[in-house]
C-alpha cells in the first residue's frame, strides 16, 4: 500500500461526526474509492465478490463495538474478516466468519452478537445482495468535522438533482437544465452519464447538505403548497 493510502483511510474517518453516540449498529457512513483502500483488503473483497462492488464501499465508525446479526435478506451472505493496519497495508487476523440470510439452517445457528474492534484494526464485511464492502473501525480514530466547501457554491437545483441521483432510478428523476448537470460534473459530484460519484454521495449525505435540503423543501412547500411542490425532495 502506498504511504498515503493508510493516511487516507484515517482521513476518511474525519468525515464522521465526532459527537456521534449512537447504537452499536451505525447509520453514519462515508463512501470511499477502491484506490483509497489497502490493496490487501480490496483483494480479499474481490475474492468473494469479484467485481461490481467498487461503487458501494463504505467506512463506518462505532463506539468500539459492532453487533453482527443475520443478513437482511435470504439471498444475502455476509463474510467478516479482521485486518490489522500495518506500514505496508493491512494483514488478515484470525479466520473469516460467514452468515447467510434467513433460512432453516441459519435460524439454528447461534447469533454472533457483539464484537469488539481494537484500536488499529478494521473489521471488513462483504455482502452479496447487493454487492458491498463495509469497513468498520473504532471511534478512537482521528476526528474532524467534514469539509463540504462545495455546498457554499452549489445551486439549489444542483443539490436536488444530486439527491435524486442517489435515491431515485433515472426514470423517476426530475429533468433539469444542462447547466445544472454540468455544474455537478465540474465539481466531480456526478459523472458524464449523470450518475452520482463517491464524492457526490459523501456530500449529499452530510448533515450540512441535509439541513440545506430541508430548508429548500420548506420554502418550496410554503410557496407552492404541501401537495403541489416544485421539487421531489425525499430523504
Secondary structure, 3 states (H helix, E strand, C coil): CCHHHHHHHHHHHHHCCCCCCCCCCCCCCEECCHHHCCHHHHHHHHHHHCCCCCCCEEEEEECCEEEECCCCCCCCEEEEEEEEEECCEEEEEEEEEEEECCCHHHHCCCCCEEEECCCCEEEEEEEECCEEEEEEEECCCCCCCCCCHHHHCCCHHHHHHHHHHHHCCHHHCCCCCHHHHHHHHHCCCECCCCCECHHHHHHHCCHHHHHHHHHHHHHHHHHHCCCCCCCCCCC
